[in-house]
Amino acid sequence: MSARFGLTIGLTIAAVAFGGWRMLVPGSDGASSGVSNEVSSLVSTTLQASFTGGQASLDAQRNATGSYVGAVVQPPLTLVRVDATSYCLQLQKGAVLQHLVGPGGTAVPGPC
């Protein structure tokens, strides 16, 4: 198991531990659409954890070489654009497509 994969799994578990458990408790939000909102939130948290693993790989490349160029990310992430000072990561899980412009960005819907 690669360190990035382990980091992604660890962050996903942490996200569930710190908030995803609420979707397991019936009526925890008092609204019938609450479960749907919690599922959407959990999917978003899981995608963000995947982006975090990719960002770690890119940061390691920049620390080692002074540039993001040449960095490699693990599927299902795709490195769409990269240069010396910035990058755009894209992730598709089923019908959900999100991207992150970095460094320091957050995941948002749509392609790079």
Beta strands, then each sheet from edge to edge (+ up, - down):
strand 1: 77-82
strand 2: 87-93
strand 3: 96-102
strand 4: 108-109
sheet 1: 1+ 2- 3+ 4-
end
